[in-house]
Amino acid sequence: MILHSISILNFKNIAEATLCFSRNVNCFIGDNGMGKTNLLDAIYYLSFCKSYAGMGDSSLLRHESNFMLVQGRYERRGRDEEISIGFKPGKRKSVKRGGKEYDKLSKHIGLLPLVMVSPADWELIRGTGEERRRFVDQIIAQGDGEYMAHLISYARAVETRNAMLRQGFRDPLLFEAIEQQMAKSATYIHRARTEWVNEFSPIFLEYYRHISDSAETVGLNYRSHLNEADMQQVLDRNRERDGMLGYTSAGIHRDDVELLLDGHQMRKIGSQGQCKTYTVAMRLAQYDFLRRMSGITPLLLLDDIFDKLDAHRVKNIIGVVAGETFGQIFITDTNRTHLDGIVRKVGKDYRTWNVKNGSFSLIESSETEGGDT
């Protein structure tokens, strides 16, 4: 898959920009806070209809602007695709494919597979189970439309059950219908997550060892109440406790994935370099997994990924992303040396922009295309 161009109006600090991209490597250099990451977030927004940083649409709107528009022109499976997302405060966000608006945003997820590697990935290790569930769910949902539907159905059912618990309902018949839906969706989600961990782990180990050049063993341990009982049994077992607490205390919404290094939790024993290597390897494995699962080469967004890494690991990462596995790359850095190293290693078409105060100036290109502002 290729993103040929993007047009942006009033997204974060980007007032207006139109960029035409190389099919291979696209580099963005500039000081921190100039808008490099905001551009990557706009590309991410087109794939997931939300910000990578978790910001609400109103927070993405440029200061003192009353509307926002992001448009992308893609090549996907040999066909042209045009995606646009518009937002005005107080109105429903509009997401269109080929000029036709989606009735449900969930139908868009998975159309444009993408992986973003960012300093915020540190939260995969240091953060809560919710961060790791989000990581797993995003990967699975990009290749399985039913999975997203079950996530939404389960979340709504939990919300309804929690409201019933808070209001003091005790009649089992009142819970039966909602719990049946919870159990159906939980079974599907648990099976999908179990299969994902089994398939993803060896890919992840391969990337970690390639970047670190070590014999350290990394792995994932999927923790779930459904590993030992089905969802209905879990609900029955915790019914009295849930009634006292006023919420559903057990289920797949409490799942977690332990990140392990040589059998120990990474968050407890990992150095800064090991943790950074770990998260980069997880994202590259995510890319590889999505490519195999969907049959589409995802976009790869690399945001300031070389910080806290020694020169040897930087060199290994450059060698990995320059390989044939990876397609179109978008990469930001404050240090042009790293970007030039990737360009030399890849040996293909590239474009490099300087970024300052939300504006983009093309400073080097192997192509002759124009159209950037």
N, C-alpha and C positions, 0 to 999 in steps of 0.2 A: 504494500500500500504506500502511496506517495501523497504528501500534502504539497500541492503545487503553489498555492498562495493563500494568504490570509489578509483580511481587511478588518480593522479594529476602530471603533469609535467609543471613546469615553470609558475605557476599561482600565480601572486603577489609575496609574499616572500616565497612561497612554491616551492622549487626546485624539489623535488620528494617525493611523499608519496603514500602509499597504506594502506587503513584502512578497516577493516572488522567490521561492526557495530552490536550492540545488536538490537534485534527486538523491544526493549522497550525504555530504557533511555541511551543516550550517552552524557557524560559530558566531557567538555574541560576546564581545569584550567590553568592559567598562567597570567603573567603580561600583561599590555596593550602593544599593538604593537608587540606581539610575533607571531600572525597568527591565533588566535582563530576565529576571525570574517572572516578572509580570507577563512578558511575552510567552514564556513557556506555559504559564497558567492559562493564558487565553487559548493556546492549542489544546491543553488538557480540558478546558471548559467545553470545547467543541465535541470532545469524545464522551464526556461524562455529565455534561449539563450542570456542573458545579465546580467550584474552585478546589484546587488541590489542597489549599491551606484551610479548607473548611469554612471559609467566609460566606455569609449569606449574600444574595444577589445585591441587596441594597448597599452592602459594604464594598462591593466591587465597583460600584458606580463612581466615576471620577468626580472629584469635589465640585459642587455647584452645577453639575450636569443633571438633566432631567430624563435622559434615556441612555441606553447602552446597546451596542450592536457588535457582534463578532460573526464574521462570515469566513468560511473556508472552502476551497476548491480542491477536491481530491481525485486521485485515480485509484479505484478499488476493483480488484478482479477484472481489470481491463476496461472498466466503465468509469465515466466521469460521474462524480458525486458533488453536489453543492449542499452544504449545511450552513444554516444561519440560526443564531440565537439572539433574540431581542428582549430587552427588559425595560419597563417603565415602573417606577414606584406606584404601588396601589393597584397594579394590573398583573394578570397572570403572565408568567414567562412564556415566550413564544419560541418553540423549537421547530424548525422546518427542514425537511429533506426534499430537495428539488422543488422548493416553493410550496410544498404541501405540509401543513402543520400536523404534528403527531397528536393523537388523542391521549396517549399515555407516554410519559417520558421513558418509562422502563423499556419500551419497544426500541429505543435508540441505543441503549447500552449494549455494547458488543459489536456494533456496526463498524466502529473505527478503533480497533485495538491499539492501545498505547501503554507504555511503561515510562514512569518518571522516577529518576533517581535524584534524591534531594537530601540536604542536611537534616530535614525534618524526619527522615527515616530513622534517626536515632531513637524516636519514640517507639519503634517496633521492639526495641530491646528494653528501654527504660520505662515505657508507658504501661498502660493497663491492658487487660485482656481484650477490651473493646478495640484497641488499636490493632491488635493482631487478628481479631475476627474480621475487622474491616478489610485488612490486607487479603485474607483468604477469600472472603466473600466477593471482593472486587474481581479477583482472578477467575473464580469459578463462574460468576455471572456473565463475564464477557464471552463465554463459550456455551452457556447453558441458560436459555431464556426462561425455562421453567424454574430454575433456581431462584432467580430474582422474584418471580411471582410467589414462590413459597416463603421467601424471606418477608415479603410485604404482608402476606396472609398471616404468618406466624406472629409478626410484630403487632398487628391489629388485634389478634386473638388474645395475646398477652395483655394488651392495654385494656381490653374489655374485661378479662378475668380479674385484673387488678382492681378495676373500678367496682366489680361485684364484691370482691374481698373487702375493700374499704367500706362498702355500704352494709357489710355484715350479713350477706346472703349465706345460708347454710344448707339449703335444700340441694342434694346431689343432682336432682333432675335439672335444676337451673344451670348447672355447670356442664352437663353432658354434651350439649351441642357444640359449645365453644371449645371444650377440651378435645372433642373428636377432631376438630379442625386443627388444633394445635398439634395433636399426635400425628396426623397425616403429614403436615408440613415438616414437623421435627424429624420424622423418619427420613424424609427425602433429603433434608439438609444434612443430617448426620451422616448418611451414606455418602453423599457427595463430598463432604469434608474429609471423611476417612479415606476415600479413594484418592482425593487430591494429595493428602499428606504422603501416601504411599508412592505416588507417581512423582511428586515434586522433590522429595528428599534426595534421591540419587543425583538429580540434575543440579541441585543446590550444592551438594558435596563436591561435585566436579568443578564448578565455578570457584568455590572457595579455595580449593587446593591449587587451582590454576593461578589465582591472584596472589595467594600467600606463599606459594612454593613450599608448603609445609605438609607434614603427615598428620596434622590435627584433623580430628573427625568432628564434623558438625552434623546436626540432625534436628528433627522436629518431633515433639511428643504431643499428640493430640489428647487433651484432657476434656472429658465430657461425661455428664451424668448418664448419657445414653450408651456409654461403653459397657455398662453393667446391667441396664434395665431399659425397657421401652418407655416412651414418654408417658403413657397412661399410668404405668406403674410408678414412675417418678412423681407424677401429680398426686396419685392416691397416697403415696407414702408421706408426702409433705403437706397434705391438705390441712391438717390441724395447725401445723406450724405457720402455714401461709395465712390462715385465718387470723392468727394472732398478730402476724407481722403486717398484714394488709397488702401484700404483694406476692407475686409468684417467685419463690426463692430458688427454684431449680429448673433446669431445662437447657435447651441448646443456646439460649441467650446468655448463659453463663459459661459457655465453652471457652477454652483458652488453648493456645499452642505454645508449649515451652520451647524456647530456643536454646539448644544445647551445644556445648563445645567440650569434646572429650567426656561426655556424660554428665557434665555440670552445667548449671544455668549460666548462660552467657552474661546476663546482667550482674552476676555476682563475681565472676572471675576475669572477664574480658578487659584487656587494655583498650585505650582509645583507638589505636591502630587496628586491633583485632575486631572491635565493634564496628568500625567503619568498613573494614573488609567484609565483615559478616553481612551488613545491610546492603552493600553494593552487590555482593554475590547473590543475595536473595532477590534483588531486583533484576539482575541479569538472568537468573534462573526463571523468574517470572516471565520475562520476555521470551525465553526459549520455550517455556511451557505453553504460552499463548500461541506462539507460532506453530507449534506442533498440533495444538488442539483445534485451532481455527483454520489452518491452512492459509492464513494471511500473515504477511510480515508486518508486525506492529511498528509504530513510530517509537523511537527511543529518545527520551529527553533526559539530558545529563546536566544537572544544575549544581555547579560548584562542588564537584564530587572529589576533588583531589586534596582538599584540606584534611589535615591530620594523618596523611599517608606518607610513608617514606618514598624515596625516589624509585626504589625497586618495585614497590607495589603499584606506583603510578605507571611505570613502564609496562607492567603486566596487564593492567587494566586497558591501557592504550592498545596493547597487542590483542586483547580479547575483542574489544569493540570494533577493531579494524578488520576482523575476520568476516568470512562470507555469511555467517549466521545473521549478522545485523544489517538492516537496510538503511533507511533514511534516519540520520542522526541530527539532533539539535543540542548544542552544548554551550554552556556559559562558563566564563571564568574571568577573574581579574588579571590573570597571568597569561599573556599570549603565548608563552613558551609551550604550555601544555596543549593549547589549541593547535599551534603549528606542528607539534609532535604528532597529533592525531591525523592532521591533514597529510603529512609526509608518509605516515605509516599506511593510511588507507590508499593513497595514491590515486584517488578518483576526483571527480568534480567536487568543488566546494565553493562556499561563499562565506565571507566574514564581514560582520557589521560592527561598527562602534556604536555604543548605546550611551546616550546622555539625556537625562531629564525626560525620559519617555519618547525620545526621538531616535531614529535608526539611520545611520549613514553607512552605505556599502563602501568598504575600504579595500576589499580584495575579492577577486572572483576568477575562477577558471572558465566561467561561462560569459556569454555576451548579453544575457537577458537584462532587461531594465524593468522599471516600474516600481521601485522602492521609494517610499517617502517617509 
